Amino acid sequence: MATSNATIETTEGARYLRRLCKHWSHKFAVTFDDTHGEVPFSDEARLTLEATDTTLHLQLTHVDAEALPALQQVVVDHLQRFAGDTVLTVAWA
């Protein structure tokens, strides 16, 4: 499994987590509360989210390391859409 992580500095982490999880719950078997979320995209890929008062931490796993960048972009595009005019800085490592 290939894994990448990103931490976004934001006081809106819990709100973004809820919105993203609710959005994808129509398509995937998502579980979440105010501070933790799991989005199983497939048997091959999963997004885990952790929100604190000042950050939103993302962990993305995929069986194929070459598929991670495209999935990372999907996650960032959705988060940015939910953030509206606020520009989020997301650096995957």
PyMOL commands that set and color helices and strands:
alter all, ss='L'
color gray80, all
select helices_A, chain A and resi 13-24+65-83
alter helices_A, ss='H'
color red, helices_A
select strands_A, chain A and resi 2-9+31-32+36-40+45-51+55-62
alter strands_A, ss='S'
color yellow, strands_A
deselect
rebuild
show_as cartoon
